Amino acid sequence: MSEDQDLGITQSKIHNTGEWYAEVVQKAELANYGPEGMSGFIVTRPRAYGLWERVQSYLDTRFKQTGVQNAYFPLFIPEGYLEREKEIVEGFDPEVAWVEQAGRNELEERLAVRPTSESIIAPYLSQWIRSYRDLPLRVNQWTSVVRWEATETKPFFRTKEFLWQEGHTAHATRADAWAETMLRLNQYESTYEDLLAIPVLQGAKPEHDKFPGADTTTTVEALMPDGKSVQGATSHYLGTEFADAFDITYTDTDETSRVAHTTSWGLSWRALGALIMTHSDNQGLVLPPTVAPEQVVIVPIWQTETKERVLEYAEDVANNLDDAGIRVELDDRDDQNPGFKFNEWELKGVPLRAEIGPDEATEGTVTLIHRPDGESITAERSEIVETVQEQFDAVYAKLYAAAEETLNSNIRIAETRSELLGTIGQHGGYVKTPWCGDEGCETAIKDEIAAEIVMVPISSDEDDEQDTTDENMGVNNDTTVESNEKSLDLTDSTCVVCDNPAFKTAYFAKSY
Amino acid sequence: MSEDQDLGITQSKIHNTGEWYAEVVQKAELANYGPEGMSGFIVTRPRAYGLWERVQSYLDTRFKQTGVQNAYFPLFIPEGYLEREKEIVEGFDPEVAWVEQAGRNELEERLAVRPTSESIIAPYLSQWIRSYRDLPLRVNQWTSVVRWEATETKPFFRTKEFLWQEGHTAHATRADAWAETMLRLNQYESTYEDLLAIPVLQGAKPEHDKFPGADTTTTVEALMPDGKSVQGATSHYLGTEFADAFDITYTDTDETSRVAHTTSWGLSWRALGALIMTHSDNQGLVLPPTVAPEQVVIVPIWQTETKERVLEYAEDVANNLDDAGIRVELDDRDDQNPGFKFNEWELKGVPLRAEIGPDEATEGTVTLIHRPDGESITAERSEIVETVQEQFDAVYAKLYAAAEETLNSNIRIAETRSELLGTIGQHGGYVKTPWCGDEGCETAIKDEIAAEIVMVPISSDEDDEQDTTDENMGVNNDTTVESNEKSLDLTDSTCVVCDNPAFKTAYFAKSY
């Protein structure tokens, strides 16, 4: 579709990360910008939507294995419903798109296009839940939401409409709801680490950065190659705030009426942004074989006199791989040469290229090339399925290792304010500091260098605190989950900004 | 959740079809009505959403096998885009919900919440298509759309927001686009007949009832038990109308620029309405095993002294069925008796009930009962998987046969106006009549008895006409498709209303 000279990536990932990202998204045919009059919207093309479908399939399977059912709630929320939980309306009102006219009439009450659905789901949970037998109750929906942010558009990272899933659950006890919160956070971590080849950190958002109305907001954070953190997904323990506002109560075994504890949790197509940004390079998109639309592309290399023999051999290999359930593409176009094809499939992110020429056909081999680094392997024709699958694992491991190396070498510790500012300024990445817990100390840093506290570790202490404040609810300590991300030893520590005693370990970073 | 006396269906399917339907939807936990201020909207509960997921899975698999890729286009369409195809704006404008304010600002141009997406997809098809090599191009999206109809809400049949898929394709020739139109219509027919156990008629809408801007609108029509027809899905051949309006052109092999031919096609959750309405009865929901959330429910029947033995046997059967991939539910609740359980699972539409008591455990048998008619079969324990699967087929065949009998016995022929009015008035169903093709003659009938022309057969003549008017496009006659639904012999016939010569066979019916 494009002229040859337009095909390749012209921007540098290291020097112009933003422009490079936009170019990869466009040229790998992932997305287009929205039409005139709709800046901030994107059109998700099939090659990107296919990635989203694989994320959906991975998560949806795990949700269903762990008691979640899908449902569908209306696109609109009456303003009065949005106002029933005051923090929700304060948190989202500035970003809401409103429908005031429909079917040529003014509406009596204006309707919000859903920015998130707690306010319309909670009233139905209230209807559906009568007794402890109805708990836990878990519903999820895959939808789009609209949040009218004024910031610059960045496909999959910042758009006024985005695709996501939102799960909503109700539980009898605080301990059950907290276990649910962590179960979903762990499923998000697995989506990043086991499907998208991106290591993440688990943490909690500071008090002032929680989801509106939440008791605790947990997050998985991924480090992008430009040193900024991406909030990869969030899982909220909502306490009884929404249950109180929307009357979600149940009759317990002892006939007492109790208020339920609720959670909500969501992962958006921002995961695709992180995927594209993390692995891709100056040749274009790089994808792990787990999600790539084509996992392996076969490029036959022939002269007129070898064409028939090479093509027959290549088709046979393609059929063999296809029969084994491998997503294989045989690029037998006559009107493009192999070099052009190599470039095009590299741009589109196919993880493994199989080259088949007269030598391979004669020797009974296939030459396999890894997309990330060009490593070349000679595979035996007779073992092609097993070898290709092994190479998929090898490519995945390579991508994960590179991302892990970036992450591990970019978590630093700062003991003083100047060290914090200097480290973020010089290296980006995460900087762990002792913190008093006061928002003002974060603001001071934010004003100076646009870095914020993206998370604090979910310590076993905090888990305990969640439980021990819950004396009446039959807490089961087995349900608590420990995070991998450890706190600093805060004994005698003082806040890196204000010098008051430190109670938390703050992970500062610039963020998307 | 409900009191016992509220559990059952109280309305009669035959005498109060509308009230009965609403009661089944509510009590089988399929949907709730929307909140105050949002009449016309429904909340789709997990038991109904699960049905939609099976419809999605069935169709989506077939779409992908036939060259369709999923994508996602924005929820909103700028008013100016909607106006670029004049018939679209005239057809949908009265039903559009408008966003005029977002993020606390008035928008410069108001945005339509998508009522259908031709107007926002076509401009991108225009960008993506350059040469004949890019054709055919096929995209589909699974979304909701909003159409602000003023009529009374009927869950899944008439709601202001509904879930659907919309496919959009572009082709080089009229013949290719027509073949695409019929391919999708046949996939819709298969969804009804092979998944939902509902026979349908294929036809075309009369000229005046086509999709706005379409050349031809084809439809599958299903007959409901109250004698009304439901438009089950539509597939539109759009000609070059949209391609002209949105500049969808391609460079042909001879370097000439040509206008593409486009199609669009959609199936909505109305299919769920037809499913519920067709098979269910005065005991509640009836579902074919193909889509039922639970395909078989095991109800163990015990006394204190036999409990352990019966439950162990029942669990073993359940595991056996589960291992075979059958969706089985073992209802081992202690606090409900078997009669209560029978009623509850009948209400919820489980196609097959397995009763296991001490006799079955001793004899090595399982008693299987068909939901639709209570037929009982004694299955050998050792052959339980095969027998259950056979009984699924038997239940499916039973449901299909009943619906087919209803359909076949309700297609009648009328030669005169009074015969047409009398037959529809007395029997409902479809009445085939010779018709001149004039809208006025339909209006006369509509005014008198609220019946309309729901379809005319897609005759092989019409297929030929599609092709022969297409002299420049390399028509391939193999791509034409014949419909099963035959026209009357119209030789010397006159229109049933106006007595002018008849050119069409009209299927009159009342419709949803």
Interface residues (C-beta under 8 A of the other chain):
Chain A: M1 N32 G34 P35 E36 G37 M38 F41 I42 V43 T44 R45 P46 Y49 G50 W52 E53 Q69 N70 A71 Y72 F73 P74 L75 F76 P78 G80 Y81 D93 P94 E95 V96 A97 W98 V99 E100 Q101 A102 G103 R104 E108 E109 L111 V113 I120 P123 Y124 Q127 W128 R130 S131 D134 V139 T143 S144 V146 W148 E149 A150 K160 E161 L163
Chain B: M1 N32 G34 P35 E36 G37 M38 F41 I42 V43 T44 R45 P46 Y49 G50 W52 E53 Q69 N70 A71 Y72 F73 P74 L75 F76 P78 G80 Y81 D93 P94 E95 V96 A97 W98 V99 E100 Q101 A102 G103 R104 E108 E109 L111 V113 I120 P123 Y124 Q127 W128 R130 S131 D134 V139 T143 S144 V146 W148 E149 A150 K160 E161 L163
